[in-house]
Amino acid sequence: MPDSLDRNKLNIGNQPQVAAAHSGTEELYKQSSQGGVFPLRNSLGGRILAGFLAMAFMGLVVALAAILYTSQSGSSLSTQEELDQQVTDSVLRLELAVERQFNAARGVLLSLDPADTDKEFSEATKIYEDANAQLNKAFESLSLTQRSASQTQELYDKFSTTINQIRAINLEDFKTTAIRTYERVAREQKNNLITAINNDLSLYREEIARKIQAARDQGTLITILSLVLVLMTTLGGIIVAALITRSITRPLRELASVADAIHKDNYDVSVPQSRGNDEVASLAGAMGRMAENLRISRNRLQSSLNETRRRNRELTAVNRVMASISASLDLDQVLNDAMEELISVSEMERCAVFLVSPDSQILRLVLHRAQSDQSLNIFNKGLKVGEYMTGQVAESGEVIYLNDNVLEDSRVHPDIQTQSYIRSYLGIPLTSSSGVVGVIAMTSDFRKNFTDNDIVLYKAIGSQIGIAVENAQLYSQAQLVAALEERNRLARDLHDSVTQTLFSITLTAESARAMLIKKPERVEAQLDRLQVMARGALAEMRALIFQLRPAALEEQGLITALQKHIESVKVKEHLDIEFDVFGERRLSNEHEQTLYRITQEALNNIMKHAQASKVLIKLTIDDQQAELAIHDNGVGFSPQEVVNSGSTERKSLGMTSMRERAELAGGALHVESKPGEGTKIRVILPLLVAPRPVGLGIY
C-alpha cells in the first residue's frame, strides 16, 4: 500500500464503526511496512507463503533424492551390463585367440610360411593376453578370481606350451610326432581350455545375472521409495494446507458467526480474539471495536427510545387529563375526573383535592379518595395557605414531592405523622391566570422515584386542571348571570304582553259590570271581548312557557322543535316563514340548544323590530359543522349603531345575546344588515369542537 494514499477521500472518518474497522487495516499496513515485503510473522499471506515454500522445499528434496537414487540404480545397472558385454567380448576374444593359436600350429604342420604363422601366433597371443587381462579385471570386480581364473590360466599355460612345442619340432624328423601332438594333445588342451573359459563365462553370467537383478531390484525399490516419499510429501502438503486453511477459515467462520449475530441485532456477542498480528487478528480486533461501538450506539438509541416512550406516556397522560376535564363544565365532575386520571398516572393510592377560598387564605377539602378518618378530620377543618406541606404547595405554586420517608419531614402535620404506612407524597398546584385555585395532594404506601421530568409533567397537568376549574367556576357564575338575565327578560315579556292583556281584561270586566246595570244590551259584546283577551293571554303564556323549556327539543330534536316554534309564531304574528333543512340528524344537546335559542331570539327581534312580512330560515348540517341562516325582508338596521347604542335591551337581549351563545358553543355569528334592506343572520358551529357553556337561560 503506497504511503501517498489519501485516506480522507474514502469518506469514512465520520462513521465510528467503519473508522474502528479501518484503524485495524491501518495498523496492519504499518506492521506490513515495518516487516518488509514478506512479513512472515505478522501476515496471513506470509504464513501461507511460508507453508507453500516449505512444501515446495520438501518436494524438491524428495525429487532430488529420487533422481539421485534412480541415477545410481541406473548407473549400477548400466555398469553391470557394460561389464557383461566386456566379459562376453573378452571370452570370445580368448576363444578366438586360442583358435588362432591352434590354427597357427596347424599352419606350422601344413608347412606354411613361418613368418605368417609366427605373426599369427604373436597376434593371437597378444589378443589372448589383452582379453585375459580384461577378463581378470572383470573377475576381480566380481570376486571370482580365486575360484576360476588361476585354473583357466594353468590350462592356457599348458596349451601355450604344447603349441610352442609343436612349433619347435623339426617337422622333417618328427612330423608324425608333431601331428600326433597336435591332433591329440593340443586339441584336447584347446577343448579343455575353451571348456574352462566357457565355464568361467557361465560362472560369471550367473554372478552378473545376480548383480543385474540386484541392480534392477534396487531400481524398483528406489521407485517404490520415491513413490512413498512423493505420497508422504503430498500428504504433508495436504496437512500443511489443511492447517493453514483451518487457521484461516476457523477464525473467519467465527467472525462470520459474529457478523450474523450482529446482523440479528445481538450486539452482546463476544468477538473471538486471534493470536498474532496478522490480517485475521486485525479483522477480529476491528470487528470487536465495531461491535462495541454498535453496542454503545444501541444503548444510546435504546435510552433515547425509552426517553421518547416516556415522553409519549407523559403526553398521553396530559391528553387523557385534558380530554377528561374538557368533557364537562361541571366543577364536581371536572375535579372527580382530574383526580381519577392523576391517580392512574402517578400510581398513588390516596388523594385529596383542595380549592382555595375566595379570600385566598384557606384550602378547603372538596374531594378525596381512600383517606383515613384521622386525615379527613384534619382536612375538613381547612388548611391555611402556607401551612404544612400542602399549604406550601398552594403558597409557592410549585410541585412538592417526597419519594420516601414522608413522615420524617417536619412539614407534615403531626397527627398525620402517626400514620406509619405513608411513605411518599406528591402535591400538585392547580394554577390558572388568576393564580393558584387549588391543590391536589396524593400519598402512597410505597416508595416512588419521581424525577424532574415527572415534576414538569405534573406541573403542566396541574395548570390544565386549574384552567378547567376556573372555567367551571366562571361557567357556574355565567349560569347565575344568565338566569338573572332570563328572569328579567321574562319579566319584561310578561309586562309587555300577558300583564298588559290581564290589565285590559280587568278593565273590560269592570266595564262589563258597570254596563250590566246601565246598558245590559252591551254586556254580551264586552264578555265576548273579555273572552278573546283571555284566550290571547293564555296563548301568550303558553308561548312563554314553551320558550322557557321546549319539551319537543329534548324529546324530538332540534328540527321538530324549530318546526313547532315556527308554526306558533306564524299563527300568532301572521308571518310568512319558510324553513328549509339540509342534512337531518341529531346533534349534541348543547349544540341543539344553542341553535334553538338563537333562532328563537332572532324571531323575537324580527317580531318586535323588523316589521318584516317574510322570513327564510335555512339549516344545513354535515359531518363538520352546522350552519343556520335567517333572512328577513324587514326595515333592517345598522349593526354598528346597535353595538354603540345605549339601549340595554337591544345590547343584552338582541345581537349581543345571540353572539355570546354562538361563541360559547365554539362557533361564530355574522350579521349583515342595512336600513331598508332587511337582515341576514348566519351562525356556524363546528361539530368537532366540544362546546363551552351554551345553556344560558335553559333550566
ABEGO torsion letter per residue (X at the ends): XBAABBAAAAGAAABAAAAAAAAAAAAAAAAAAAAEABBAAABAAAAAAAAAAAAAAAAAAAAAAAAAAAAAAAAAAAAAAAAAAAAAAAAAAAAAAAAAAAAAAAAAAAGBBAAAAAAAAAAAAAAAAAAAAAAAAAAAAAGAAAAAAAAAAAAAAAAAAAAAAAAABBAAAAAAAAAAAAAAAAAAAAAAAAAAAAAAAAAAAAAAAAAAAAAAAAAAAAAAAAAAAAAAAAAAAAAAAAAAAAAAAAAAAAAAAAAAAAAAGBAABBBBBBBEABAAAAAAAAAAAAAAAAAAAAAAAAAAAAAAAAAAAAAAAAAAAAAAAAABABAAAAAAAAAAAAAAAAGBABBBBBBBBAAGABBBBABBBGBBAAAAAAAAAEBBBGBEAAAAAAAAGBBBBBABGAAABAABBAAAAABAABABBBBBBBBBAAEBAEBBBBBBABBBBBBAAAAAAAAAAAAAAAAAAAAAAAAAAAAAAAAAAAAAAAAAAAAABAAAAAAAAAAAAAAAAAAAAABAAAAAAAAAAAAAAAAAAAAAAAAAAAAABBAAAAAAEAAAAAAAAAAAAAAAAGBBBBBBBBGBBBBBAAAAAAAAAAAAAAAAAAAAAAGBABBBBBBBBBAABBBBBBBBABAEBBAAAAAABABAAAAAABAAAAAAAAAAAGBBBBBBBBBGAEBBBBBBBBAABBBBBAABGBX
